[in-house]
Amino acid sequence: MDFNKLYINGAWISAKSKDTISVINPSDESVVGVVPNADSEDVKLAINAAKNAKENWQNTPFRVRIKYLYKAMKELKKMSSELNDIVLSELGSPITWTVKVQVNDSIRIFERFINLAQSYEFEKHFGNYILRKEPIGVVLAITPWNYPIYQVVQKVVPALLCGNTVVLKPSSETPITAHYFVEAFNRVGLPNGVLNLVTGSGDELSSHLIKDENVDMISFTGSTSVGKIISMKAGQSFKRLALELGGKSPCIVLEDGDINIACQKVMNSCFLNSGQTCSALSRILVPKSLKNSVIQNIKDNVSKYKPSILQNPDTLVGTLVSKKQKQKVLGMVNDALKEGATLEAGSINSDDNAIFEPILLCVKKDMFIAKNEVFGPVLCLIEYESLEDAINIANDTRYGLSAAVIGSYERAIEVAKKIKSGQVYINNSPSLFEAPFGGYKESGIGREGGLYGFDEFLETKAILNG
C-alpha cells in the first residue's frame, strides 16, 4: 500500500501539498513509512467530498449502511497480521498487547457497534409527538496515537452507522494504521465521499479543519490543552463537540481492601501500553496501615513490566511513542523528585531512547505530579488520613475520567458515588463496551461506547402531531 496518499471522495489520491511526514519506529528509529502533510487545499477537498455525500448517505437505508460496515469489518479482520506489524512499529507496542488489545479488541468493538446499532431506536412514537434521532452531518474525527485503531473505531464506526459522513484526521505519530482502516472501506465500495482521510500535523492544518463552515461536528480524543483550543475555535460557529481528554485517575484502597487486587489493577492500568492511556489509574491512595504492604507488593512485581523486545510474546511493556515523549515524562519525574517525591520501585533510565521503565513514586497530595497527567508508566502513591480525606484527594484535580475503589462492596459503592469521575471500577470489575466512557470537568464533553456512542453523533428532533 502506498501510504503517501490521501483518501478523498472514494479514491487514494496524491496530496496537493508536497510536504510529507516520516513516521518513526520508536524502538529503533527506523522510518516506518511516509505520509502526506496535507494543506488547506487538501482539507477543502476532503470536507467538500463529505459535504456532497452527506445527503445521499443520510438517505441510504439503514440496512444498507449496516451491510457496508459489516463488509468493511470483515476486510479489516483480513488485514489483522499487517495491522499487528504496523501498530508494533508505529507505536512501539509489544506484540502480545498489540494483537490482543490494539487490534483484536478494536475489531471486536467494530462488530459490536454493528450489532448494537440494529437495536437502537432512531425513531420513537409517543402519545402526541414523534421523537427522531437524525444524523448531524459532516463529522471531523481527530484521533490520538496511543490507541491508533481503537480510537478510530470508537468515532468513525458509530458516526457512519448513524448516517454521518466523516473526515478522519489521525495523529501524525501513528497515521499508517488509519490507512489500513480506510482501505477496508475502500475495498467494499463505500460510496464516494462518505469516509475521507487527511494526514498531517501542525496548528495550521488543524485550524483549517476545525474552522471550516461545512464541518458540523468535531469528535476529538487527546490532551486537555488541545481540547481547549478546539473548543474555543469550534465555538465560534457553534459546532457540535465531543471531547475525550486527559485524566489523573485515582484508585482508592479502603482499609478492608484486597492489596493483591489493588496492586495488580493499578500496575496493569498504569504500566501497560507504557502508561500512555488517558484513563490509567495513575494514583493509588492508601491508608497508613496498608502503605508499606502496598509498596512491597509493587516492588515485588514491577520487574514483570520491564520493557523488552517487542516481538517477544512474554514482553508486557514496550517503548514510549517517541524520545520526545520520554523527555516529557522524565522531566515531570525529575521535578517531582526535586519537590520531595521518593522512588520506591523501578529505576529511572535517562538514556537517549524512547524506553522508560515503570516506576512507583511516593508523593504528597499537593505535588504537581499528584494532580497532573504524566502519560507514561509513572504510578504515584499517596497516603490518606481518613476516608473523607481519600475522597477529597481523589477529587482534587481538574480531571475526572476514571477511578477505582478496592474494598468491601457496600462501602466501595458508597465511595464511588462521591468520586467526580465518568467511570468508577469496583474491585475486579472489567471494562465494558456497553458502559458509557467519558469524563467530568476537564476530562471532556460527551460519552463514547455502547448506545451512548451513537447519541453523540445524532441530533434530537421532536415532531408534534397531537
Phi, psi and omega per residue, in radians:
M1 nan 2.386 3.103
D2 -1.520 1.898 -3.086
F3 -1.399 -0.213 -3.138
N4 -1.488 0.864 -3.133
K5 -2.430 2.729 2.952
L6 -1.872 2.705 3.081
Y7 -1.915 1.893 -3.068
I8 -2.394 2.269 3.088
N9 0.970 0.730 3.020
G10 1.441 0.278 -3.121
A11 -2.598 2.606 2.991
W12 -1.434 2.082 -3.064
I13 -2.259 2.752 3.039
S14 -1.262 2.496 3.133
A15 -1.265 2.634 3.003
K16 -1.152 -0.669 3.081
S17 -1.206 2.455 3.088
K18 -1.695 -0.037 3.130
D19 -1.369 2.555 -3.137
T20 -2.327 2.909 3.079
I21 -2.167 2.244 3.044
S22 -1.547 2.204 3.124
V23 -1.586 2.144 -2.989
I24 -1.830 2.348 3.022
N25 -1.336 2.030 -3.065
P26 -1.212 -0.294 -3.097
S27 -1.418 -0.508 -3.122
D28 -2.398 0.039 3.099
E29 1.128 0.346 3.037
S30 -1.378 2.800 3.118
V31 -1.519 2.076 -3.139
V32 -1.335 -0.672 -3.125
G33 3.139 3.046 -3.138
V34 -2.169 2.296 3.139
V35 -2.172 2.773 3.124
P36 -1.181 2.536 2.945
N37 -1.779 1.543 -2.963
A38 -1.073 2.709 3.097
D39 -2.050 -3.005 -3.053
S40 -1.081 -0.574 3.131
E41 -1.185 -0.717 3.078
D42 -1.104 -0.740 3.120
V43 -1.047 -0.798 -3.120
K44 -1.066 -0.723 3.126
L45 -1.071 -0.773 -3.100
A46 -1.161 -0.787 -3.112
I47 -1.194 -0.693 3.103
N48 -1.128 -0.659 3.091
A49 -1.074 -0.762 3.121
A50 -1.154 -0.704 3.125
K51 -1.090 -0.795 -3.096
N52 -1.197 -0.417 -3.109
A53 -1.603 -0.225 -2.919
K54 -1.185 -0.648 -3.100
E55 -1.155 -0.801 3.131
N56 -1.113 -0.685 -3.133
W57 -1.204 -0.681 3.086
Q58 -1.071 -0.625 -3.100
N59 -1.555 -0.061 3.060
T60 -1.199 2.247 -3.129
P61 -0.914 2.475 -3.079
F62 -0.982 -0.699 -3.121
R63 -1.099 -0.513 3.111
V64 -1.313 -0.719 3.079
R65 -1.044 -0.741 3.115
I66 -1.004 -0.764 -3.105
K67 -1.101 -0.745 3.110
Y68 -1.030 -0.823 -3.083
L69 -1.219 -0.615 3.112
Y70 -1.132 -0.741 3.118
K71 -1.129 -0.692 3.118
A72 -1.132 -0.678 3.109
M73 -1.085 -0.720 3.122
K74 -1.132 -0.669 3.096
E75 -1.133 -0.698 3.130
L76 -1.105 -0.669 3.083
K77 -1.029 -0.684 -3.139
K78 -1.118 -0.439 -3.110
M79 -1.602 0.150 -3.019
S80 -0.927 -0.767 -3.100
S81 -1.095 -0.777 3.119
E82 -1.145 -0.685 3.112
L83 -1.099 -0.718 3.106
N84 -0.990 -0.793 -3.115
D85 -1.141 -0.726 -3.080
I86 -1.214 -0.784 -3.131
V87 -1.112 -0.738 3.094
L88 -1.008 -0.740 -3.082
S89 -1.341 -0.757 -3.095
E90 -1.236 -0.722 -2.971
L91 -1.753 -0.345 -3.025
G92 1.316 0.570 -3.081
S93 -1.627 2.301 -3.124
P94 -1.135 2.669 -2.934
I95 -1.063 -0.733 -3.103
T96 -1.132 -0.799 3.100
W97 -1.123 -0.686 -3.141
T98 -1.066 -0.885 -3.094
V99 -1.118 -0.882 -3.023
K100 -1.247 -0.871 -2.977
V101 -1.704 -0.945 -3.027
Q102 -1.150 -0.672 -3.044
V103 -1.840 -1.071 -3.045
N104 -1.074 -0.780 3.123
D105 -1.107 -0.616 3.133
S106 -1.132 -0.753 3.124
I107 -1.188 -0.641 3.099
R108 -1.096 -0.735 3.114
I109 -1.156 -0.673 3.048
F110 -0.932 -0.882 -3.116
E111 -1.153 -0.655 -3.124
R112 -1.201 -0.605 3.035
F113 -1.055 -0.760 3.137
I114 -1.067 -0.810 -3.129
N115 -1.144 -0.739 -3.100
L116 -1.192 -0.612 -3.111
A117 -1.037 -0.502 -3.089
Q118 -1.262 -0.221 3.073
S119 -1.870 0.004 -3.115
Y120 -1.322 2.353 -3.128
E121 -1.609 1.726 3.114
F122 -1.360 -0.273 3.093
E123 -2.560 2.275 3.115
K124 -2.261 2.407 -3.136
H125 -1.802 2.196 3.058
F126 -1.932 -3.099 -3.046
G127 -0.984 -0.842 -3.064
N128 -2.263 0.315 3.018
Y129 -2.732 2.777 3.087
I130 -1.953 2.250 3.109
L131 -1.757 2.107 -3.128
R132 -2.057 2.486 3.009
K133 -1.911 2.065 -3.019
E134 -2.144 2.652 -3.129
P135 -1.042 2.589 3.127
I136 -1.389 -0.678 3.133
G137 2.376 -2.118 3.138
V138 -1.579 2.113 -3.135
V139 -1.865 2.220 2.986
L140 -1.656 2.017 -3.137
A141 -1.849 1.996 3.129
I142 -1.916 2.013 -2.970
T143 -1.995 2.686 -3.060
P144 -1.580 3.065 -3.112
W145 -1.574 -0.309 -2.958
N146 -1.296 -0.502 3.012
Y147 -2.320 1.374 -2.866
P148 -1.200 -0.343 3.043
I149 -1.890 -0.642 -3.132
Y150 -1.004 -0.810 -3.105
Q151 -1.222 -0.518 3.041
V152 -1.141 -0.786 3.104
V153 -1.034 -0.793 -3.081
Q154 -1.028 -0.487 -3.108
K155 -1.772 -0.916 -2.988
V156 -1.209 -0.734 -3.064
V157 -1.108 -0.940 3.110
P158 -1.128 -0.583 3.121
A159 -1.072 -0.798 3.141
L160 -1.207 -0.725 3.125
L161 -1.049 -0.582 -3.130
C162 -1.399 -0.077 3.071
G163 1.723 0.192 3.072
N164 -1.528 2.749 2.914
T165 -1.742 2.768 -2.946
V166 -2.350 2.407 2.861
V167 -1.933 2.029 -3.098
L168 -1.722 2.213 3.072
K169 -2.151 1.717 3.139
P170 -1.405 2.924 3.078
S171 -1.070 2.523 3.106
S172 -1.277 -0.190 3.073
E173 -1.363 -0.601 -3.060
T174 -2.387 0.979 -3.058
P175 -1.437 -0.349 -3.014
I176 -1.200 -0.593 3.072
T177 -0.964 -0.710 -3.137
A178 -1.134 -0.535 3.089
H179 -1.052 -0.741 3.128
Y180 -1.139 -0.737 3.128
F181 -1.022 -0.837 -3.105
V182 -1.194 -0.627 3.127
E183 -1.078 -0.553 3.089
A184 -1.040 -0.702 3.109
F185 -1.274 -0.615 3.105
N186 -1.074 -0.696 -3.088
R187 -1.191 -0.397 -3.113
V188 -1.750 0.130 3.048
G189 1.284 0.617 3.057
L190 -0.949 2.363 -3.100
P191 -0.929 2.546 -3.082
N192 -0.961 2.358 3.039
G193 1.501 -0.167 -3.095
V194 -1.220 -0.679 3.092
L195 -2.291 2.245 -3.115
N196 -2.287 2.587 -3.123
L197 -2.164 2.176 3.076
V198 -2.181 2.193 3.100
T199 -1.904 2.669 3.127
G200 2.776 -3.136 -3.132
S201 -2.554 2.933 3.046
G202 1.761 2.707 -3.096
D203 -1.119 -0.609 -3.071
E204 -1.138 -0.793 3.128
L205 -1.085 -0.828 -3.120
S206 -1.062 -0.694 -3.135
S207 -1.093 -0.746 3.114
H208 -1.066 -0.734 -3.130
L209 -1.163 -0.835 -3.020
I210 -1.202 -0.686 -3.032
K211 -1.471 -0.225 -3.067
D212 -1.017 2.265 -3.056
E213 -1.162 -0.310 -3.117
N214 -1.573 -0.042 3.014
V215 -1.511 2.134 -3.094
D216 -1.629 -0.436 -3.094
M217 -2.602 2.568 3.037
I218 -2.147 2.187 3.028
S219 -2.001 2.015 -3.017
F220 -2.210 2.372 2.938
T221 -2.148 2.228 -3.115
G222 2.967 -2.717 -3.065
S223 -1.277 2.688 3.109
T224 -1.113 -0.644 -3.129
S225 -1.096 -0.744 3.100
V226 -1.242 -0.649 3.092
G227 -1.010 -0.658 3.112
K228 -1.145 -0.717 3.121
I229 -1.111 -0.786 3.123
I230 -1.067 -0.759 -3.127
S231 -1.042 -0.763 -3.133
M232 -1.152 -0.758 -3.121
K233 -1.221 -0.731 -3.121
A234 -1.213 -0.514 -3.109
G235 -1.142 -0.368 3.137
Q236 -1.124 -0.458 3.108
S237 -2.113 0.296 3.064
F238 0.944 0.745 3.082
K239 -1.241 2.588 3.034
R240 -1.160 2.415 -3.098
L241 -2.205 2.422 2.913
A242 -2.293 2.048 -3.053
L243 -2.165 2.110 3.058
E244 -1.986 1.895 -2.894
L245 -2.015 -2.607 -2.992
G246 -1.390 3.093 3.127
G247 -2.741 2.787 2.996
K248 -2.464 1.216 -2.861
S249 -1.359 2.315 -3.108
P250 -1.657 2.599 2.931
C251 -2.083 1.946 3.134
I252 -1.595 2.120 3.072
V253 -1.726 2.019 3.130
L254 -1.350 2.884 -3.121
E255 -0.965 -0.584 -3.121
D256 -1.734 0.264 -3.106
G257 -1.306 2.639 3.117
D258 -1.424 1.984 -3.074
I259 -1.104 -0.676 -3.138
N260 -1.089 -0.761 3.105
I261 -1.111 -0.785 -3.099
A262 -1.083 -0.851 -3.076
C263 -1.181 -0.717 3.106
Q264 -1.084 -0.725 -3.101
K265 -1.123 -0.836 -3.085
V266 -1.249 -0.608 3.131
M267 -1.180 -0.753 3.086
N268 -1.099 -0.742 -3.088
S269 -1.208 -0.730 -3.024
C270 -1.595 -0.412 -3.047
F271 -1.782 -0.642 3.118
L272 -1.141 2.676 -3.003
N273 1.034 0.423 -3.138
S274 0.980 0.565 3.117
G275 1.262 0.133 -3.081
Q276 -1.606 1.071 -3.121
T277 -2.379 2.182 -3.046
C278 -1.100 -0.518 -3.102
S279 -1.690 0.201 -3.100
A280 -0.979 2.382 3.054
L281 -1.355 1.508 -2.993
S282 -1.680 -0.006 3.046
R283 -2.227 2.231 3.021
I284 -1.980 2.090 -3.068
L285 -1.796 2.093 -3.025
V286 -2.290 2.592 3.025
P287 -1.294 2.789 -3.106
K288 -0.984 -0.610 -3.075
S289 -1.154 -0.385 -3.086
L290 -1.898 -0.116 -2.996
K291 -0.980 -0.921 -3.083
N292 -1.110 -0.660 3.138
S293 -1.165 -0.690 3.119
V294 -1.149 -0.774 3.124
I295 -1.050 -0.778 -3.120
Q296 -1.127 -0.711 3.130
N297 -1.047 -0.785 -3.129
I298 -1.208 -0.691 3.063
K299 -0.997 -0.717 -3.087
D300 -1.231 -0.362 -3.001
N301 -2.064 -0.177 -3.034
V302 -1.118 -0.496 -3.123
S303 -1.109 -0.387 3.099
K304 -1.111 -0.393 -3.068
Y305 -1.775 0.271 -3.129
K306 -1.186 2.242 3.133
P307 -1.024 2.459 -3.127
S308 -2.615 -2.840 -3.064
I309 -1.088 2.195 -3.034
L310 -1.082 -0.598 -3.079
Q311 -1.396 -0.136 3.133
N312 -1.368 2.131 -3.095
P313 -1.076 -0.329 3.139
D314 -1.514 -0.152 -3.131
T315 -1.307 2.183 -3.129
L316 -1.627 -0.532 -3.029
V317 -2.237 2.379 3.108
G318 -1.833 -2.478 -3.138
T319 -1.629 2.978 2.852
L320 -1.281 2.957 -3.033
V321 -1.200 -0.384 -3.097
S322 -2.885 2.879 3.038
K323 -1.151 -0.573 3.100
K324 -1.067 -0.738 3.112
Q325 -1.132 -0.664 3.104
K326 -1.072 -0.744 -3.134
Q327 -1.102 -0.623 3.085
K328 -1.120 -0.842 3.140
V329 -1.097 -0.821 -3.118
L330 -1.059 -0.696 3.125
G331 -1.080 -0.756 3.123
M332 -1.154 -0.674 3.134
V333 -1.166 -0.799 3.132
N334 -1.088 -0.683 3.097
D335 -1.114 -0.680 3.138
A336 -1.143 -0.719 3.117
L337 -1.104 -0.682 3.087
K338 -1.139 -0.521 -3.108
E339 -1.400 -0.181 3.102
G340 2.087 0.003 3.073
A341 -1.150 2.681 3.105
T342 -2.104 2.442 3.102
L343 -1.453 2.045 -3.050
E344 -1.870 -0.387 -3.121
A345 -2.718 2.560 -3.102
G346 1.455 3.135 -3.141
S347 -2.408 2.710 -3.073
I348 -1.776 2.163 -3.117
N349 -1.888 2.074 -3.119
S350 -1.779 0.207 -3.112
D351 -1.097 2.804 -3.097
D352 -1.444 1.226 3.092
N353 -2.654 -3.054 -3.093
A354 -1.743 0.243 -3.110
I355 -1.562 2.252 3.047
F356 -2.406 2.011 -3.091
E357 -1.288 2.486 3.082
P358 -1.027 2.425 3.139
I359 -2.388 2.790 3.016
L360 -2.036 2.195 3.056
L361 -1.975 2.377 2.926
C362 -1.569 2.164 -3.046
V363 -2.304 2.837 3.008
K364 -1.562 2.657 -3.009
K365 -1.130 -0.358 -3.099
D366 -1.728 0.093 3.104
M367 -1.247 2.682 -3.137
F368 -1.010 -0.768 -3.081
I369 -1.218 -0.334 3.131
A370 -1.346 -0.260 -3.053
K371 -2.112 -0.166 -3.030
N372 -2.129 2.575 -3.062
E373 -1.221 2.310 3.108
V374 -1.656 -0.713 -3.056
F375 1.073 0.860 3.065
G376 -2.797 3.035 -3.035
P377 -1.387 1.091 -3.093
V378 -2.102 1.917 -3.126
L379 -1.732 2.244 -3.133
C380 -1.843 2.181 3.073
L381 -1.746 2.246 3.132
I382 -2.199 2.242 3.105
E383 -1.492 2.374 3.068
Y384 -2.017 2.728 -3.055
E385 -1.656 -0.524 -3.125
S386 -2.641 2.934 3.126
L387 -1.084 -0.689 3.091
E388 -1.077 -0.704 3.100
D389 -1.094 -0.749 3.137
A390 -1.048 -0.774 -3.137
I391 -1.142 -0.709 3.115
N392 -1.104 -0.739 3.113
I393 -1.122 -0.766 -3.138
A394 -1.008 -0.664 -3.072
N395 -1.566 -0.114 -3.021
D396 -1.524 0.940 2.989
T397 -2.488 2.932 3.088
R398 -1.401 -0.066 -3.106
Y399 -1.776 2.907 3.067
G400 -2.929 1.004 -3.028
L401 -1.637 -0.879 -3.092
S402 -2.544 2.945 -3.139
A403 -2.934 2.955 3.049
A404 -2.577 2.643 3.044
V405 -2.288 2.228 -3.125
I406 -1.977 2.045 -3.123
G407 2.917 -3.030 3.119
S408 -1.003 2.510 -2.943
Y409 -0.963 -0.890 -3.049
E410 -1.088 -0.773 3.133
R411 -1.173 -0.704 -3.124
A412 -1.092 -0.707 3.116
I413 -1.111 -0.733 3.139
E414 -1.117 -0.697 3.098
V415 -1.177 -0.731 -3.127
A416 -1.005 -0.642 -3.132
K417 -1.134 -0.353 -3.079
K418 -1.716 -0.075 -3.140
I419 -1.563 2.271 -3.131
K420 -1.472 1.466 -3.049
S421 -2.650 2.570 -3.119
G422 -1.209 -0.517 3.076
Q423 -2.387 2.516 3.023
V424 -2.377 2.170 3.104
Y425 -1.613 2.418 3.066
I426 -1.867 2.065 3.123
N427 0.891 -2.117 -3.042
N428 -1.567 0.271 -3.099
S429 -0.976 2.305 3.122
P430 -1.470 2.899 3.026
S431 -1.237 2.616 -3.077
L432 -2.273 2.231 3.085
F433 -1.053 -0.639 -3.055
E434 -1.222 -0.410 -3.077
A435 -1.429 2.435 3.134
P436 -1.176 2.506 3.128
F437 -2.141 2.188 3.134
G438 2.995 3.069 -2.949
G439 -2.133 2.866 2.933
Y440 -1.540 2.928 2.977
K441 0.875 -2.288 -3.054
E442 -1.488 0.270 3.034
S443 -1.560 0.001 2.981
G444 2.355 -3.063 -3.140
I445 -2.324 2.228 3.075
G446 1.678 -3.142 -3.092
R447 -2.405 2.591 3.061
E448 -2.101 2.788 3.057
G449 1.645 2.535 3.089
G450 0.996 -2.665 3.124
L451 -1.090 -0.533 -3.131
Y452 -1.165 -0.430 3.094
G453 -1.179 -0.396 3.060
F454 -1.434 -0.681 -3.077
D455 -0.955 -0.636 -3.091
E456 -1.082 -0.469 -3.025
F457 -1.831 0.366 -3.099
L458 -2.315 2.524 2.969
E459 -1.631 2.646 3.131
T460 -1.849 2.202 3.124
K461 -2.165 2.371 3.032
A462 -1.912 2.171 3.045
I463 -1.815 1.950 -3.091
L464 -1.499 2.047 -3.016
N465 -2.207 0.310 -3.065
G466 -1.695 nan nan
